[in-house]
């Protein structure tokens, strides 16, 4: 595009263009020119915040909450096991573990496990030593609650943005695919073979550089259907899912009709 079309809607002669450009050098006009261009840039930046950006921020936040919660709950269990190791070892579910130790005393938990106080390997701690453990338990519980709220929000935004992709992949995988692609538009432009290995970039790099085994799937491995087929068929299933997701992304980007349930059923029928 020429400079004439950038500056004005109608073309200018070279002499007129030079005359217009000289105005930019005039300090009298520069301040106003700067302010208007700054305002225009701000408006464009504000307009660039679409649902894609919100989805990417939310899924990244959920993953960071997971990392923080897993690190803290591991520390909490090691700390609590100094006091009551038997209950911690027999309660693998983190959320059940947190809710229970906040509500019940050590004696109640040992009774629940049908153990006597003298049979436990845990030390007898004072209340001042137990208090920081319960404070940490409250913090981790808050993280789990925050994650659930973030997931609920993400589910709603994805339903508005890409209902077809969400119907096939599930809201968490759909959000991860958009985040890995960069936007729904970029996901829509990708061939199904690229969609299939999104999330397996490190394995792909090893394959290209060191001739390691080529990856068959990335985040699609987390799809519920992948857990229902034998390992030898997972690559084929990943290809089918990626193919339908690539179609669904195009439908969503161009605001087409909802047919995610039909696309998913086609995959399920092929597995039978």
C-alpha positions in Angstrom: 0.0 0.0 0.0 1.4 3.4 -1.0 2.0 6.3 1.4 -0.8 8.3 -0.3 -3.4 5.7 0.7 -2.1 5.5 4.2 -2.3 9.2 4.9 -5.5 10.1 3.0 -8.4 8.3 1.4 -7.8 10.0 -2.0 -4.4 9.8 -3.8 -2.1 12.8 -3.7 0.4 14.0 -6.2 4.1 13.8 -5.2 4.2 17.6 -4.6 1.1 17.5 -2.4 2.5 14.5 -0.5 5.7 16.4 0.2 3.7 19.4 1.4 1.7 17.2 3.8 4.8 15.5 5.2 6.4 18.8 6.0 3.6 19.5 8.5 4.9 16.6 10.6 8.2 18.4 11.1 6.4 21.5 12.3 6.6 21.5 16.2 3.3 23.4 16.2 1.4 20.4 14.8 3.6 17.6 16.3 2.1 17.6 19.8 -1.5 17.3 18.5 -0.4 14.6 15.9 1.3 12.6 18.7 -1.7 12.8 21.0 -4.1 11.6 18.3 -1.9 8.8 17.2 -1.5 7.7 20.9 -5.2 7.7 21.4 -5.7 5.7 18.1 -3.1 3.1 19.3 -4.8 2.8 22.7 -8.2 2.2 21.0 -6.7 -0.5 18.8 -5.1 -2.2 21.8 -8.4 -2.2 23.7 -10.2 -3.6 20.7 -7.6 -6.4 20.4 -8.7 -8.0 23.7 -11.0 -10.7 22.4 -12.3 -13.9 24.0 -9.2 -15.8 22.7 -7.0 -13.7 25.0 -9.3 -14.2 28.0 -9.2 -18.0 27.4 -5.4 -18.1 27.2 -5.0 -16.1 30.4 -7.5 -18.3 32.2 -6.1 -21.7 31.2 -2.6 -20.5 32.0 -3.8 -19.3 35.4 -5.5 -22.7 36.0 -2.2 -24.5 35.2 -0.2 -22.2 37.5 -2.8 -22.8 40.3 -2.3 -26.6 39.8 1.5 -26.3 40.1 1.3 -24.1 43.2 -1.4 -26.3 44.8 0.5 -29.6 44.1 3.7 -28.1 45.5 2.0 -26.8 48.7 -0.1 -29.9 49.3 3.0 -32.1 49.1 4.7 -29.8 51.7 1.5 -30.0 53.8 1.4 -33.8 53.8 5.1 -34.1 54.8 4.5 -31.6 57.6 1.2 -33.2 58.8 2.7 -36.7 58.7 5.0 -35.7 61.5 1.8 -35.5 63.6 -0.5 -38.1 62.1 1.2 -40.1 59.3 -1.4 -42.9 59.2 -4.3 -40.8 58.2 -2.3 -39.0 55.5 -1.1 -42.2 53.9 -4.6 -43.7 53.9 -6.2 -40.7 52.3 -4.8 -40.2 48.8 -7.4 -37.7 47.7 -6.0 -34.2 48.5 -9.3 -32.4 48.8 -10.8 -35.0 51.2 -7.6 -35.0 53.2 -7.7 -31.2 53.5 -11.4 -31.0 54.5 -11.0 -33.8 57.1 -7.9 -32.5 58.9 -9.5 -29.1 59.3 -12.6 -30.5 60.9 -11.4 -33.4 63.0 -8.8 -33.8 65.7 -6.0 -36.4 65.7 -7.9 -38.5 68.2 -11.0 -38.6 66.0 -9.1 -39.5 62.9 -7.2 -42.3 64.7 -10.6 -43.7 66.0 -11.9 -43.5 62.4 -8.9 -45.6 61.4 -9.5 -48.0 64.4 -6.1 -47.1 65.9 -5.2 -46.3 69.4 -3.2 -43.2 70.3 -0.3 -45.2 71.5 -0.2 -47.1 68.1 0.5 -44.1 66.0 4.0 -43.2 64.8 3.1 -39.5 64.9 4.5 -37.1 67.4 2.4 -35.3 70.0 2.5 -31.6 69.0 1.3 -28.6 70.8 -1.5 -26.4 69.5 0.9 -23.7 68.5 2.7 -26.3 66.3 -0.6 -27.5 64.7 -1.9 -24.1 64.0 0.5 -23.3 61.1 -0.4 -26.6 59.5 -4.1 -25.8 59.5 -3.3 -22.3 58.1 -1.5 -23.9 55.2 -4.4 -26.3 54.7 -6.8 -23.3 54.5 -4.5 -21.8 51.8 -4.4 -24.9 49.7 -8.2 -25.3 50.0 -8.6 -21.7 48.8 -6.5 -22.6 45.7 -8.7 -25.5 44.9 -11.8 -23.4 45.2 -10.3 -20.7 43.0 -9.5 -23.3 40.4 -13.1 -24.5 40.3 -14.3 -20.9 39.8 -11.8 -20.3 37.1 -13.0 -23.6 35.4 -16.6 -22.5 35.5 -15.7 -19.1 33.9 -13.6 -20.8 31.3 -16.5 -23.2 30.4 -18.8 -20.2 29.8 -16.3 -18.2 27.6 -15.5 -21.3 25.5 -19.2 -22.0 25.0 -19.5 -18.4 23.6 -16.3 -18.6 21.5 -15.9 -22.1 20.2 -18.8 -24.4 21.2 -17.9 -27.0 18.5 -14.3 -27.4 19.6 -15.4 -27.5 23.2 -18.0 -30.2 22.4 -15.3 -32.5 20.8 -12.3 -31.8 23.0 -13.8 -30.8 26.3 -13.4 -27.3 27.8 -9.9 -27.8 29.3 -8.3 -29.4 26.2 -10.1 -26.9 24.0 -8.6 -24.0 26.0 -5.1 -25.6 25.9 -5.3 -26.0 22.2 -6.2 -22.3 21.7 -3.4 -21.3 24.1 -0.8 -23.5 22.2 -2.0 -22.2 18.8 -2.1 -18.6 20.0 -5.7 -17.9 19.0 -8.8 -19.5 17.6 -7.9 -18.1 14.2 -4.4 -19.7 14.3 -6.0 -23.0 15.4 -8.4 -22.7 12.5 -5.6 -22.2 10.0 -3.6 -25.3 11.3 -3.9 -28.6 9.4 -5.2 -31.5 11.5 -1.7 -33.1 11.6 -0.4 -30.0 13.5 -3.4 -29.9 15.8 -2.7 -33.6 16.6 0.7 -32.9 18.1 0.1 -29.5 19.8 1.6 -29.8 23.3 4.3 -32.3 22.1 6.8 -29.7 20.8 9.7 -31.1 22.8 9.2 -34.6 21.5 8.8 -33.3 18.0 12.1 -31.4 18.4 13.9 -34.6 19.6 12.4 -36.4 16.6 13.6 -33.7 14.1 17.1 -33.3 15.6 18.0 -36.6 17.1 15.8 -38.9 15.0 13.9 -40.0 18.0 10.4 -41.6 17.7 7.9 -39.2 16.2 5.1 -38.1 18.7 1.6 -39.3 17.9 -0.3 -36.8 20.1 0.1 -33.9 22.4 -2.6 -32.6 24.8 -5.1 -34.8 23.0 -3.7 -37.6 25.1 -5.8 -36.2 28.0 -9.0 -36.7 26.1 -11.4 -39.2 27.9 -11.7 -41.4 24.8 -7.9 -41.9 24.7 -8.2 -43.8 28.0 -10.7 -46.2 26.6 -8.7 -47.6 23.7 -5.5 -49.8 23.7 -2.2 -48.0 23.4 -1.6 -49.2 19.8 -4.9 -47.5 18.7 -4.3 -44.2 20.5 -2.4 -42.7 17.5 -5.3 -43.4 15.2 -7.8 -41.9 17.6 -5.6 -38.8 18.0 -5.7 -38.4 14.2 -9.5 -38.7 14.2 -9.9 -36.2 17.0 -7.5 -33.7 15.5 -9.4 -34.0 12.1 -12.7 -33.2 13.8 -11.3 -30.4 15.9 -9.8 -28.8 12.8 -13.2 -28.8 11.2 -14.9 -27.6 14.3 -12.4 -24.7 14.7 -13.3 -23.5 11.2 -17.0 -23.7 11.9 -16.6 -21.7 15.1 -14.3 -19.1 13.6 -16.8 -18.3 10.9 -19.8 -18.6 13.3 -21.3 -21.6 11.7 -24.0 -23.9 13.1 -23.4 -26.1 16.1 -22.5 -29.6 15.0 -19.9 -30.6 17.6 -22.0 -33.4 19.0 -22.3 -34.9 15.5 -18.6 -34.7 14.9 -17.8 -36.3 18.2 -20.3 -39.1 17.5 -18.6 -39.8 14.2 -15.4 -40.4 16.1 -17.1 -42.6 18.7 -18.8 -44.7 16.0 -15.5 -45.4 14.2 -14.1 -46.7 17.5 -16.9 -49.3 17.8 
